[in-house]
Amino acid sequence: MSVTVRVPAKVNVQLAVGAARPDGFHDLANVFLAVGLYDEVTVTPAEELRITCAGPDAAEVPLDRTNLAARAAIALAERRGLDPAVHLHIAKDIPVAGGMAGGSADGAGALLACDALWGTGASREELLEICAELGSDVPFSLVGGAALGTGRGEKLRTLEVGGAFSWVFAMAERGLSTPAVFREFDRLTEGLDVPEPVASEDLLDALAGGDPDALAAAVSNDLQPAALSLFPELADTLAAGSAAGALAGLVSGSGPTTAFLARDTGAAAKIADALSASGTCRTVRVASGPAPGATVV
């Protein structure tokens, strides 16, 4: 017997970042949109906990207990007094270290899969509580759709979305460490008055109305200057996407993936072709959102 869970990537259509807190985290107003790029996590009973991974960039995925999928299995097992003796296989399609929450997706997927395999009957609230313990983006990977994340991003309020939005994602030649990007944000804002992070009402209205032009005018990412500081070549990718007709372009989360909002699927295909030919990125993917959260398949 095995259980497979499909779980989506995300793009941050707004990422407002406050000053560093005493615990080292930052308060956020993080507007997540799940998009149709998926990892699949399959959980099968085994003699001991082990992890395998296949797919693009699989060689970069840790196969020990630091992997969020393993940590999720262990966390649920500890709460139920179980032995986390399972084989976790990750079919990887979300970019690794790309700012699209691929690791968080695997954590949420493993948690839901283990819950189903073991029949633990955990409530949605308990699963979200475990997700928040695992990482700031993990709860959204479970929920999907669109949501506003506050606190360090783990406190979610579901958002209405009035239609599908077409996106093009350009994957960079190398990864970026999320902690390193936050440290660079702190360095760049040192001595400055960093405002409290607040969600943009214009952006929330644009999502609710399904209006790509209004959304394009409202997207923002406070981590983008830090990501560009550490990875200046991303500016070339952003310029190439803009020249190809994207309504808006921004670094996704902590990067280095860059995300481009297109008017429709036809425009997205043209932007993707232009980015592929630009020589400014490694690979290009097209996807739309919102997409459902972690789902048993």
C-alpha positions in Angstrom: 0.0 0.0 0.0 1.2 3.5 -0.8 -0.2 7.0 -0.8 0.7 9.7 -3.3 0.0 13.4 -2.7 0.4 16.1 -5.4 1.4 19.6 -4.1 1.8 22.9 -6.0 4.5 25.5 -6.3 3.8 29.1 -5.3 4.5 32.6 -6.5 4.5 35.6 -4.1 2.4 38.3 -5.8 3.2 40.5 -2.8 5.9 40.1 -0.3 6.1 42.9 2.2 8.9 42.4 4.8 9.2 44.1 8.2 12.3 44.7 10.2 14.1 41.7 11.8 12.4 40.6 15.1 14.4 39.6 18.2 14.0 36.0 17.2 15.6 36.6 13.9 12.5 36.2 11.8 10.7 39.0 10.0 7.0 39.9 10.1 5.5 39.5 6.6 2.5 40.4 4.6 2.9 37.6 2.1 0.3 37.1 -0.6 0.7 33.6 -1.9 -0.7 32.2 -5.2 -0.4 28.5 -5.9 0.5 27.7 -9.5 0.3 24.5 -11.6 3.8 23.2 -11.2 3.7 20.2 -8.9 5.8 17.8 -6.9 4.4 14.4 -6.0 5.3 12.7 -2.7 4.6 8.9 -2.5 4.8 7.3 0.9 5.2 3.5 1.3 5.7 1.4 4.4 9.4 0.4 4.8 11.8 -1.1 7.4 13.2 2.4 8.2 12.8 6.0 7.1 14.4 6.7 3.8 14.0 9.3 1.0 14.5 9.1 -2.7 14.0 11.8 -5.3 13.8 11.9 -9.1 13.3 14.7 -11.6 14.9 18.0 -12.6 17.6 19.1 -10.1 16.9 15.9 -8.0 20.7 15.7 -7.2 20.4 19.0 -5.2 17.7 17.6 -2.9 18.9 16.4 0.5 18.1 12.7 1.1 18.6 12.8 4.9 16.5 13.9 7.9 17.0 17.5 7.1 14.6 17.1 4.1 11.3 18.7 5.0 9.4 15.6 3.8 11.4 13.5 6.3 10.9 16.1 9.1 7.1 16.1 8.4 6.9 12.3 8.7 8.9 12.4 11.9 6.8 15.2 13.4 3.5 13.4 12.8 4.9 10.1 14.0 6.1 11.6 17.2 2.7 13.1 17.9 1.1 9.6 17.5 3.8 7.5 19.1 4.6 5.8 15.8 7.8 4.7 14.1 8.3 6.9 11.0 9.4 3.8 9.0 8.4 4.8 5.5 10.0 5.3 2.1 9.3 8.8 0.9 9.7 9.2 -2.8 9.6 12.7 -4.3 8.9 13.2 -8.0 10.4 16.6 -8.3 9.1 19.2 -10.8 9.2 22.4 -8.7 12.5 24.2 -9.1 15.0 23.5 -6.2 16.2 26.6 -4.2 14.1 28.7 -6.6 11.9 30.7 -4.4 8.8 28.7 -5.3 8.5 26.7 -2.0 9.5 23.3 -3.5 10.9 22.0 -0.2 7.9 23.3 1.7 5.6 21.6 -0.8 7.4 18.3 -0.2 6.9 18.8 3.6 3.2 19.4 3.2 2.8 16.5 0.8 4.6 14.1 3.0 2.6 15.2 6.0 -0.8 14.6 4.2 0.4 11.3 2.7 1.6 9.9 6.1 -1.6 11.0 7.7 -3.5 9.0 5.1 -1.2 6.0 5.1 -1.2 5.7 8.9 -4.9 6.7 9.4 -4.0 9.1 12.1 -7.2 11.2 11.5 -5.4 14.4 12.2 -7.6 17.5 11.9 -6.9 20.2 9.4 -6.0 22.5 12.3 -3.4 20.0 13.6 -1.9 19.5 10.2 -1.5 23.2 9.8 0.0 23.4 13.2 2.6 20.9 12.3 3.2 22.7 9.0 3.9 25.9 10.8 6.5 24.1 13.0 8.2 22.9 9.9 8.5 26.2 8.1 6.9 29.5 7.2 5.7 28.5 3.7 4.6 24.9 4.5 1.1 25.8 5.7 0.3 27.5 2.4 1.6 24.4 0.4 -1.1 22.4 2.3 -3.9 24.9 1.6 -3.1 26.1 -1.9 -5.3 28.5 -3.8 -4.5 32.1 -2.7 -3.9 33.3 0.8 -2.5 36.2 2.8 0.3 35.0 5.2 1.1 37.1 8.2 3.4 36.6 11.2 6.4 35.0 9.5 4.0 33.9 6.8 2.5 30.9 8.6 -0.8 32.6 9.7 -3.1 32.2 6.7 -6.2 34.0 5.5 -7.8 32.5 2.4 -8.3 35.0 -0.4 -10.9 35.1 -3.2 -9.6 34.9 -6.8 -11.9 35.8 -9.6 -10.1 34.0 -12.5 -7.0 32.3 -13.7 -3.7 34.1 -14.0 -1.1 33.0 -16.6 2.5 33.0 -15.5 5.9 32.4 -17.0 8.8 31.3 -14.7 12.4 31.6 -15.6 14.8 29.4 -13.7 18.2 30.8 -13.0 21.6 29.1 -13.5 22.1 28.7 -9.7 20.2 28.8 -6.5 19.9 31.4 -3.8 19.8 30.8 0.0 16.6 32.2 1.6 18.5 33.0 4.9 21.2 34.8 2.8 18.6 36.9 1.0 17.1 37.9 4.3 20.5 38.8 5.7 21.1 41.0 2.7 17.7 42.6 3.2 18.8 43.4 6.8 22.1 44.8 5.5 20.4 47.0 2.9 17.8 48.4 5.3 20.2 48.9 8.3 19.5 52.3 9.8 16.4 52.8 7.8 12.8 53.0 9.0 11.3 49.7 7.8 7.5 50.1 7.8 5.1 47.4 9.2 4.2 45.0 6.4 0.6 45.4 5.1 -1.2 43.7 2.3 -2.1 46.0 -0.6 -5.8 46.4 -0.9 -5.4 47.2 -4.7 -3.6 43.8 -5.1 -6.3 41.9 -3.1 -9.0 43.6 -5.2 -7.1 42.7 -8.4 -7.0 39.0 -7.4 -10.7 39.0 -6.4 -11.6 40.6 -9.7 -9.4 38.3 -11.8 -7.9 41.4 -13.5 -4.3 40.8 -14.8 -3.7 44.5 -15.6 -4.6 45.6 -12.1 -2.6 42.7 -10.6 0.4 43.7 -12.7 0.2 47.3 -11.3 0.2 46.0 -7.7 2.7 43.1 -7.5 5.7 43.8 -5.3 8.5 42.0 -3.5 10.5 43.7 -0.7 13.2 41.0 -1.0 13.9 41.7 -4.7 16.6 44.4 -4.1 18.4 41.9 -1.8 18.1 39.1 -4.4 19.4 41.4 -7.1 22.3 42.5 -4.9 23.4 38.9 -4.5 22.5 37.8 -8.0 22.8 40.9 -10.3 22.3 38.8 -13.5 18.6 38.5 -12.6 18.1 42.0 -13.8 18.9 40.8 -17.3 16.2 38.1 -17.0 13.7 40.7 -15.7 14.5 43.0 -18.6 14.1 40.2 -21.2 10.7 39.2 -19.8 9.5 42.9 -19.9 10.7 43.3 -23.5 8.8 40.1 -24.4 5.5 41.7 -23.3 5.1 40.6 -19.7 2.6 42.7 -17.9 4.8 42.5 -14.8 8.0 40.8 -13.7 9.4 40.2 -10.3 11.7 37.9 -8.3 9.6 35.1 -6.8 10.0 35.1 -3.0 13.7 35.0 -2.1 14.5 34.0 -5.7 16.3 33.3 -7.9 13.3 32.3 -10.0 11.8 35.3 -11.8 8.0 35.3 -12.4 6.3 37.1 -15.3 2.6 37.8 -15.4 1.0 37.4 -18.9 -2.3 38.6 -20.2 -3.4 35.1 -21.2 -2.0 31.7 -22.2 -1.1 32.8 -25.7 0.9 35.7 -24.4 2.6 33.4 -21.9 3.7 31.1 -24.6 5.3 34.0 -26.5 7.1 35.3 -23.4 8.4 31.9 -22.7 9.8 31.5 -26.2 11.5 34.9 -25.9 13.0 34.1 -22.5 14.2 30.8 -23.7 16.0 32.5 -26.6 17.4 35.3 -24.5 20.2 33.4 -22.9 19.4 34.9 -19.5 18.1 31.8 -17.8 18.5 28.1 -17.6 14.9 26.9 -18.3 11.4 28.4 -18.6 8.1 27.0 -17.4 4.5 28.2 -18.0 1.8 27.7 -15.4 -1.4 29.2 -14.2 -2.9 29.9 -10.8 -4.6 29.5 -8.5 -4.0 25.8 -8.2 -5.3 23.5 -5.4 -3.2 22.7 -2.4 -1.9 19.3 -1.3 -4.2 16.6 -2.7 -4.2 12.8 -2.4 -4.1 11.4 -5.9 
